[in-house]
């Protein structure tokens, strides 16, 4: 349990682990209690997760391969025709 004062922003982080490929659309749910009577607050937010820090090198490698194939085709075609 953590206290949050009015007018103050408190960031609370969490993690789900580093295993797996977490690409996709997810729904995040919040359930919090506040006040002396223990009133409950519910909220949900939809977000996209793109693991660019762990999987970005694969995207760059694939993009480089596509560029190389395009350039190699042009060179091969120019060499074959002349």
TORDOFI-985959 format. One record per atom (N, C-alpha, C, O, CB): residue number from 0; residue in three letters; y, x, z. Coordinates in Angstrom, 2 decimals, m for minus. Atoms other than C-alpha are relative to their C-alpha. Glycine has a CB too. Example, Ala and Ser with C-alpha at 12.3 -4.5 7.8 and 13.67 -1.06 7.14 Angstrom:
2
k, r, yy, xx, zz
0, ALA, m1.19, 0.89, 0.00 $
0, ALA, m4.50, 12.30, 7.80 $
0, ALA, 1.20, 0.90, 0.00 $
0, ALA, 1.18, 1.94, 0.66 $
0, ALA, 0.03, m0.99, 1.25 $
1, SER, m1.19, m0.82, m0.06 $
1, SER, m1.06, 13.67, 7.14 $
1, SER, 1.09, m0.77, 0.73 $
1, SER, 2.20, m0.26, 0.90 $
1, SER, 0.46, 0.41, m1.42 $
This chain:
82
k, r, yy, xx, zz
0, UNK, m1.17, 0.85, 0.00 $
0, UNK, 0.00, 0.00, 0.00 $
0, UNK, 1.24, 0.90, 0.00 $
0, UNK, 1.30, 1.88, 0.74 $
0, UNK, 0.00, m0.97, 1.22 $
1, UNK, m1.25, m0.75, 0.07 $
1, UNK, 3.45, 1.31, m0.90 $
1, UNK, 1.16, m0.97, 0.10 $
1, UNK, 1.08, m2.11, m0.36 $
1, UNK, 0.08, 0.83, m1.31 $
2, UNK, m1.20, 0.83, m0.12 $
2, UNK, 6.87, m0.03, m0.07 $
2, UNK, 0.97, 0.33, m1.11 $
2, UNK, 1.11, 1.49, m1.52 $
2, UNK, 0.67, 0.21, 1.37 $
3, UNK, m1.04, m0.16, 1.01 $
3, UNK, 9.55, m0.56, m2.68 $
3, UNK, 1.22, m0.75, 0.50 $
3, UNK, 1.15, m1.94, 0.80 $
3, UNK, m0.46, m0.53, m1.41 $
4, UNK, m1.25, 0.61, m0.48 $
4, UNK, 13.12, m1.22, m1.62 $
4, UNK, 0.72, m0.68, m1.16 $
4, UNK, 0.55, m0.28, m2.31 $
4, UNK, 0.91, 1.06, 0.66 $
5, UNK, m0.76, 0.68, 1.06 $
5, UNK, 15.40, m3.60, m3.55 $
5, UNK, 0.96, 0.95, m0.69 $
5, UNK, 1.63, 1.75, m0.05 $
5, UNK, 0.76, m1.20, 0.57 $
6, UNK, m0.92, m0.82, 0.78 $
6, UNK, 17.35, m1.93, m6.33 $
6, UNK, m0.52, 1.41, m0.26 $
6, UNK, 0.22, 2.24, m0.80 $
6, UNK, 1.31, 0.08, 0.70 $
7, UNK, 0.56, m1.34, 0.17 $
7, UNK, 15.04, 1.11, m6.40 $
7, UNK, m1.22, m0.10, m0.90 $
7, UNK, m2.01, m1.04, m0.80 $
7, UNK, m0.38, 0.65, 1.38 $
8, UNK, 1.16, m0.04, 0.89 $
8, UNK, 12.51, 2.02, m9.08 $
8, UNK, m1.01, 0.98, 0.57 $
8, UNK, m0.67, 2.13, 0.85 $
8, UNK, 0.40, 0.39, m1.45 $
9, UNK, 1.06, m0.89, m0.46 $
9, UNK, 9.22, 3.46, m7.89 $
9, UNK, m1.11, m0.04, m1.04 $
9, UNK, m1.70, m1.09, m1.32 $
9, UNK, m0.53, m0.41, 1.42 $
10, UNK, 1.06, m0.10, 1.00 $
10, UNK, 6.77, 4.68, m10.49 $
10, UNK, m1.31, 0.31, 0.71 $
10, UNK, m1.40, 1.22, 1.52 $
10, UNK, 0.32, 1.09, m1.07 $
11, UNK, 1.33, m0.19, m0.57 $
11, UNK, 3.12, 4.40, m9.54 $
11, UNK, m0.96, 0.25, m1.14 $
11, UNK, m1.25, m0.66, m1.92 $
11, UNK, m0.44, m1.22, 0.86 $
12, UNK, 0.90, m0.34, 1.09 $
12, UNK, 0.76, 6.19, m11.87 $
12, UNK, m1.46, m0.20, 0.37 $
12, UNK, m1.82, m0.23, 1.54 $
12, UNK, 0.22, 1.43, m0.42 $
13, UNK, 1.45, 0.11, m0.17 $
13, UNK, m2.95, 5.74, m12.35 $
13, UNK, m0.67, 0.62, m1.22 $
13, UNK, m0.01, 0.84, m2.23 $
13, UNK, m0.44, m1.48, 0.20 $
14, UNK, 0.72, m0.55, 1.14 $
14, UNK, m5.60, 7.17, m14.62 $
14, UNK, m1.35, m0.69, m0.13 $
14, UNK, m1.88, m1.24, 0.83 $
14, UNK, m0.18, 1.54, 0.15 $
15, UNK, 1.29, 0.61, 0.28 $
15, UNK, m8.78, 5.91, m16.22 $
15, UNK, m1.04, 1.04, m0.37 $
15, UNK, m2.18, 0.69, m0.68 $
15, UNK, 0.13, m1.03, m1.11 $
16, UNK, 0.95, m1.05, 0.35 $
16, UNK, m10.41, 9.26, m16.91 $
16, UNK, 0.28, 0.56, m1.38 $
16, UNK, 0.95, m0.07, m2.19 $
16, UNK, m1.41, m0.51, 0.08 $
17, UNK, m0.23, m0.66, 1.28 $
17, UNK, m10.43, 11.66, m19.82 $
17, UNK, m1.18, m0.12, m0.94 $
17, UNK, m1.12, 0.38, m2.07 $
17, UNK, 0.31, 1.46, 0.23 $
18, UNK, 1.16, 0.10, 0.87 $
18, UNK, m13.83, 10.80, m21.22 $
18, UNK, 0.18, m1.15, m0.98 $
18, UNK, 0.71, m2.21, m0.63 $
18, UNK, m1.28, m0.20, 0.83 $
19, UNK, m0.07, 1.05, 1.00 $
19, UNK, m14.01, 8.80, m24.40 $
19, UNK, 1.23, 0.08, m0.87 $
19, UNK, 2.12, 0.90, m0.65 $
19, UNK, m0.04, m1.33, 0.67 $
20, UNK, m1.09, 0.06, 0.97 $
20, UNK, m11.66, 7.97, m27.22 $
20, UNK, 0.75, m1.31, 0.26 $
20, UNK, 0.26, m2.37, m0.13 $
20, UNK, m0.52, 0.09, m1.48 $
21, UNK, m0.72, 1.17, m0.50 $
21, UNK, m9.06, 5.54, m25.84 $
21, UNK, 1.01, m0.56, m1.00 $
21, UNK, 2.07, m1.02, m0.59 $
21, UNK, 0.71, 0.34, 1.27 $
22, UNK, m0.90, 0.54, 1.00 $
22, UNK, m7.45, 4.47, m29.12 $
22, UNK, m0.14, m1.52, m0.06 $
22, UNK, m1.26, m2.04, m0.11 $
22, UNK, m0.27, 0.63, m1.39 $
23, UNK, 0.08, 1.45, 0.15 $
23, UNK, m6.55, 0.81, m29.32 $
23, UNK, 1.05, m0.75, 0.80 $
23, UNK, 1.91, m0.16, 1.44 $
23, UNK, m1.35, m0.48, 0.39 $
24, UNK, m0.93, 0.89, m0.70 $
24, UNK, m4.68, m2.14, m27.87 $
24, UNK, m0.64, m0.45, 1.30 $
24, UNK, m1.79, m0.90, 1.32 $
24, UNK, 0.37, m1.23, m0.88 $
25, UNK, 0.50, 0.35, m1.32 $
25, UNK, m5.09, m2.82, m24.17 $
25, UNK, 0.97, m0.96, 0.68 $
25, UNK, 2.15, m1.02, 0.33 $
25, UNK, m0.20, 1.26, 0.86 $
26, UNK, m0.82, 0.88, m0.82 $
26, UNK, m3.82, m5.41, m21.70 $
26, UNK, m0.03, 0.54, 1.42 $
26, UNK, m1.09, 0.75, 2.00 $
26, UNK, m0.50, m1.47, m0.06 $
27, UNK, m0.14, m0.52, m1.36 $
27, UNK, m2.52, m4.15, m18.36 $
27, UNK, 0.42, m1.16, 0.89 $
27, UNK, 1.35, m1.89, 0.58 $
27, UNK, 1.04, 1.17, 0.07 $
28, UNK, m0.29, 1.08, m0.94 $
28, UNK, m2.51, m6.54, m15.40 $
28, UNK, 0.56, 0.58, 1.29 $
28, UNK, 0.12, 1.63, 1.75 $
28, UNK, m1.28, m0.84, 0.29 $
29, UNK, m0.58, m0.38, m1.29 $
29, UNK, m0.39, m6.27, m12.25 $
29, UNK, m0.17, m1.16, 0.96 $
29, UNK, 0.13, m2.31, 0.63 $
29, UNK, 1.50, 0.39, m0.15 $
30, UNK, 0.07, 0.99, m1.07 $
30, UNK, m1.11, m8.12, m9.03 $
30, UNK, 0.55, 0.67, 1.24 $
30, UNK, m0.03, 1.63, 1.74 $
30, UNK, m1.47, m0.53, 0.23 $
31, UNK, m0.65, m0.62, m1.15 $
31, UNK, 1.21, m7.33, m6.15 $
31, UNK, 0.38, m1.07, 1.02 $
31, UNK, 0.66, m2.22, 0.68 $
31, UNK, 1.26, 0.79, m0.45 $
32, UNK, m0.44, 0.89, m1.08 $
32, UNK, 2.03, m8.89, m2.81 $
32, UNK, 1.33, 0.52, 0.52 $
32, UNK, 1.56, 1.73, 0.61 $
32, UNK, m1.06, m0.07, 1.15 $
33, UNK, m1.31, m0.40, m0.50 $
33, UNK, 5.55, m8.91, m1.44 $
33, UNK, 0.48, m1.02, 1.04 $
33, UNK, m0.02, m2.14, 1.14 $
33, UNK, 1.03, 0.12, m1.16 $
34, UNK, m0.58, 0.89, m1.00 $
34, UNK, 7.60, m10.38, 1.35 $
34, UNK, m0.83, m0.10, 1.25 $
34, UNK, m1.96, 0.38, 1.31 $
34, UNK, 0.19, m1.37, m0.58 $
35, UNK, 0.69, 0.16, m1.27 $
35, UNK, 6.66, m11.28, 4.90 $
35, UNK, m1.14, m1.01, m0.08 $
35, UNK, m2.11, m0.90, 0.67 $
35, UNK, 0.99, m0.44, 1.06 $
36, UNK, 1.02, 1.03, 0.12 $
36, UNK, 4.60, m14.28, 3.79 $
36, UNK, m1.14, 0.42, m0.93 $
36, UNK, m2.10, m0.33, m1.11 $
36, UNK, 0.62, m1.29, m0.51 $
37, UNK, 1.05, m0.49, 0.89 $
37, UNK, 2.50, m12.19, 1.39 $
37, UNK, m0.05, m0.72, m1.33 $
37, UNK, m1.13, m0.98, m1.87 $
37, UNK, m1.33, m0.13, 0.67 $
38, UNK, m0.06, 0.66, 1.30 $
38, UNK, 3.68, m13.90, m1.78 $
38, UNK, m0.56, 0.94, m1.07 $
38, UNK, m0.41, 2.16, m0.99 $
38, UNK, 1.47, m0.42, m0.34 $
39, UNK, 0.63, m0.82, 1.03 $
39, UNK, 1.84, m12.74, m4.87 $
39, UNK, 0.78, m0.08, m1.30 $
39, UNK, 1.34, m1.11, m1.66 $
39, UNK, m1.44, m0.44, m0.22 $
40, UNK, m0.68, m0.14, 1.29 $
40, UNK, 3.31, m11.55, m8.14 $
40, UNK, m1.05, 0.42, m1.02 $
40, UNK, m1.78, 1.38, m0.79 $
40, UNK, 1.18, 1.04, 0.07 $
41, UNK, 0.92, m0.32, 1.08 $
41, UNK, 1.25, m11.53, m11.35 $
41, UNK, 0.80, 0.32, m1.25 $
41, UNK, 1.82, m0.31, m1.54 $
41, UNK, m0.98, m1.17, m0.26 $
42, UNK, m0.63, m0.33, 1.26 $
42, UNK, 2.21, m9.89, m14.61 $
42, UNK, m1.04, 0.66, m0.91 $
42, UNK, m2.01, 1.24, m0.43 $
42, UNK, 1.22, 0.93, 0.22 $
43, UNK, 0.86, m0.69, 0.95 $
43, UNK, 0.53, m8.65, m17.76 $
43, UNK, 0.84, 0.52, m1.15 $
43, UNK, 1.87, m0.06, m1.50 $
43, UNK, m1.12, m0.94, m0.52 $
44, UNK, m0.70, m0.63, 1.11 $
44, UNK, 1.63, m6.41, m20.59 $
44, UNK, m1.03, 0.55, m0.98 $
44, UNK, m2.02, 1.15, m0.57 $
44, UNK, 0.96, 1.13, 0.51 $
45, UNK, 0.88, m0.55, 1.03 $
45, UNK, m0.04, m5.51, m23.87 $
45, UNK, 0.62, 1.29, m0.53 $
45, UNK, 1.83, 1.35, m0.77 $
45, UNK, m0.25, m1.03, m1.16 $
46, UNK, m0.50, m1.27, 0.49 $
46, UNK, 0.25, m1.92, m25.08 $
46, UNK, m1.04, 0.68, m0.88 $
46, UNK, m2.22, 0.37, m0.81 $
46, UNK, 0.39, 0.91, 1.16 $
47, UNK, 0.86, m0.79, 0.87 $
47, UNK, m1.18, 0.48, m27.65 $
47, UNK, m0.16, 1.39, 0.60 $
47, UNK, 0.81, 1.97, 1.08 $
47, UNK, 0.57, 0.07, m1.44 $
48, UNK, 0.28, m1.35, m0.49 $
48, UNK, m2.82, 3.73, m26.61 $
48, UNK, m0.40, 0.86, m1.20 $
48, UNK, m1.34, 0.53, m1.92 $
48, UNK, m1.13, 0.00, 1.10 $
49, UNK, 0.31, m0.97, 1.05 $
49, UNK, m2.81, 6.66, m29.06 $
49, UNK, m0.13, 1.36, 0.68 $
49, UNK, 0.88, 1.93, 1.09 $
49, UNK, 1.11, 0.01, m1.13 $
50, UNK, 0.22, m1.27, m0.72 $
50, UNK, m4.37, 9.81, m27.55 $
50, UNK, 0.37, 1.22, m0.84 $
50, UNK, m0.51, 1.99, m1.23 $
50, UNK, m1.45, 0.10, 0.44 $
51, UNK, m0.42, m1.08, 0.88 $
51, UNK, m2.30, 12.30, m29.55 $
51, UNK, m0.15, 1.38, 0.65 $
51, UNK, m0.32, 2.36, m0.06 $
51, UNK, 1.44, m0.21, m0.41 $
52, UNK, 0.14, m1.30, m0.64 $
52, UNK, m2.54, 15.08, m26.95 $
52, UNK, m1.41, 0.55, m0.10 $
52, UNK, m1.61, 1.76, m0.27 $
52, UNK, 0.40, m0.08, 1.46 $
53, UNK, 1.38, m0.46, 0.04 $
53, UNK, m6.32, 15.22, m26.99 $
53, UNK, m0.62, m0.13, m1.39 $
53, UNK, m1.54, 0.63, m1.71 $
53, UNK, m0.83, m0.77, 1.00 $
54, UNK, 0.62, 0.25, 1.30 $
54, UNK, m7.09, 13.92, m30.49 $
54, UNK, 0.92, 0.30, m1.17 $
54, UNK, 0.52, 0.11, m2.32 $
54, UNK, m0.46, m1.43, m0.07 $
55, UNK, m0.97, m0.25, 1.06 $
55, UNK, m3.99, 14.92, m32.48 $
55, UNK, m0.42, 1.08, m0.97 $
55, UNK, m0.08, 1.03, m2.15 $
55, UNK, 1.31, 0.35, 0.58 $
56, UNK, 0.42, m1.09, 0.88 $
56, UNK, m5.57, 18.08, m33.84 $
56, UNK, m0.94, m0.52, m1.09 $
56, UNK, m0.96, 0.03, m2.19 $
56, UNK, m0.70, 1.11, 0.81 $
57, UNK, 0.89, 0.57, 1.01 $
57, UNK, m8.17, 15.96, m35.65 $
57, UNK, 0.80, m0.68, m1.11 $
57, UNK, 0.45, m0.59, m2.29 $
57, UNK, m0.97, m1.01, 0.65 $
58, UNK, m0.87, 0.63, 0.98 $
58, UNK, m5.43, 13.97, m37.36 $
58, UNK, 0.66, 1.05, m0.89 $
58, UNK, 0.73, 0.88, m2.10 $
58, UNK, 1.05, m0.86, 0.68 $
59, UNK, m0.63, m1.07, 0.78 $
59, UNK, m3.65, 17.16, m38.42 $
59, UNK, m1.01, 0.68, m0.92 $
59, UNK, m0.68, 1.01, m2.06 $
59, UNK, 0.65, 1.03, 0.92 $
60, UNK, 1.04, m0.61, 0.81 $
60, UNK, m6.90, 18.66, m39.68 $
60, UNK, m0.35, m0.89, m1.20 $
60, UNK, m0.48, m0.39, m2.32 $
60, UNK, m1.26, 0.27, 0.84 $
61, UNK, 0.29, 0.93, 1.09 $
61, UNK, m7.68, 15.55, m41.74 $
61, UNK, 1.13, m0.08, m1.00 $
61, UNK, 0.88, m0.13, m2.21 $
61, UNK, m0.28, m1.37, 0.55 $
62, UNK, m1.16, 0.03, 0.89 $
62, UNK, m4.16, 15.43, m43.16 $
62, UNK, 0.08, 1.27, m0.83 $
62, UNK, 0.38, 1.22, m2.02 $
62, UNK, 1.29, m0.18, 0.80 $
63, UNK, 0.01, m1.26, 0.74 $
63, UNK, m4.36, 19.11, m44.09 $
63, UNK, m1.08, 0.03, m1.07 $
63, UNK, m0.86, 0.56, m2.16 $
63, UNK, m0.21, 1.16, 0.95 $
64, UNK, 1.08, 0.06, 0.97 $
64, UNK, m7.68, 18.51, m45.83 $
64, UNK, 0.39, m0.86, m1.20 $
64, UNK, 0.11, m0.49, m2.34 $
64, UNK, m1.28, m0.54, 0.64 $
65, UNK, m0.43, 0.88, 1.09 $
65, UNK, m6.22, 15.64, m47.87 $
65, UNK, 1.02, 0.71, m0.89 $
65, UNK, 0.93, 0.63, m2.11 $
65, UNK, 0.60, m1.30, 0.56 $
66, UNK, m1.01, m0.74, 0.77 $
66, UNK, m3.23, 17.77, m48.93 $
66, UNK, m0.66, 1.10, m0.81 $
66, UNK, m0.31, 1.32, m1.97 $
66, UNK, 1.08, 0.59, 0.93 $
67, UNK, 0.69, m1.08, 0.71 $
67, UNK, m5.54, 20.65, m49.85 $
67, UNK, m0.78, m0.53, m1.20 $
67, UNK, m0.77, 0.09, m2.26 $
67, UNK, m0.94, 0.75, 0.96 $
68, UNK, 0.76, 0.58, 1.10 $
68, UNK, m7.75, 18.39, m52.00 $
68, UNK, 0.94, m0.39, m1.14 $
68, UNK, 0.60, m0.18, m2.31 $
68, UNK, m0.80, m1.22, 0.47 $
69, UNK, m0.96, 0.40, 1.04 $
69, UNK, m4.70, 17.03, m53.87 $
69, UNK, 0.50, 1.22, m0.75 $
69, UNK, 0.56, 1.22, m1.98 $
69, UNK, 1.18, m0.77, 0.62 $
70, UNK, m0.50, m1.22, 0.65 $
70, UNK, m3.34, 20.52, m54.54 $
70, UNK, m1.11, 0.67, m0.80 $
70, UNK, m0.86, 1.14, m1.91 $
70, UNK, 0.57, 0.99, 1.06 $
71, UNK, 1.11, m0.64, 0.70 $
71, UNK, m6.77, 21.89, m55.50 $
71, UNK, m0.36, m0.76, m1.28 $
71, UNK, m0.70, m0.13, m2.28 $
71, UNK, m1.22, 0.09, 0.91 $
72, UNK, 0.27, 0.78, 1.21 $
72, UNK, m7.33, 19.03, m57.98 $
72, UNK, 0.99, 0.33, m1.10 $
72, UNK, 0.60, 0.49, m2.26 $
72, UNK, 0.04, m1.49, 0.29 $
73, UNK, m1.02, m0.32, 1.00 $
73, UNK, m4.06, 19.78, m59.73 $
73, UNK, m0.22, 1.40, m0.57 $
73, UNK, m0.10, 1.60, m1.78 $
73, UNK, 1.41, m0.10, 0.61 $
74, UNK, 0.25, m1.38, 0.47 $
74, UNK, m4.85, 23.51, m59.92 $
74, UNK, m1.24, 0.03, m0.90 $
74, UNK, m1.22, 0.68, m1.94 $
74, UNK, m0.18, 0.97, 1.19 $
75, UNK, 1.22, 0.02, 0.79 $
75, UNK, m8.37, 22.84, m61.21 $
75, UNK, 0.23, m0.64, m1.36 $
75, UNK, m0.25, m0.14, m2.38 $
75, UNK, m1.10, m0.73, 0.74 $
76, UNK, m0.29, 0.69, 1.24 $
76, UNK, m7.11, 20.39, m63.82 $
76, UNK, 0.84, 0.89, m0.92 $
76, UNK, 0.58, 0.96, m2.12 $
76, UNK, 0.72, m1.33, 0.27 $
77, UNK, m0.85, m0.89, 0.81 $
77, UNK, m4.41, 22.84, m65.00 $
77, UNK, m0.82, 1.17, m0.53 $
77, UNK, m0.60, 1.60, m1.67 $
77, UNK, 1.20, 0.52, 0.82 $
78, UNK, 0.83, m1.11, 0.44 $
78, UNK, m6.98, 25.66, m65.19 $
78, UNK, m0.98, m0.45, m1.08 $
78, UNK, m1.20, 0.29, m2.05 $
78, UNK, m0.76, 0.61, 1.19 $
79, UNK, 1.01, 0.48, 0.93 $
79, UNK, m9.55, 23.54, m67.06 $
79, UNK, 0.61, m0.33, m1.37 $
79, UNK, m0.01, m0.09, m2.41 $
79, UNK, m0.68, m1.24, 0.58 $
80, UNK, m0.64, 0.41, 1.25 $
80, UNK, m7.07, 22.23, m69.67 $
80, UNK, 0.47, 1.21, m0.80 $
80, UNK, 0.38, 1.20, m2.03 $
80, UNK, 1.20, m0.93, 0.29 $
81, UNK, m0.53, m1.14, 0.75 $
81, UNK, m5.57, 25.63, m70.58 $
81, UNK, m1.03, 0.99, m0.40 $
81, UNK, m0.71, 2.00, m1.03 $
81, UNK, 1.03, 0.70, 0.79 $
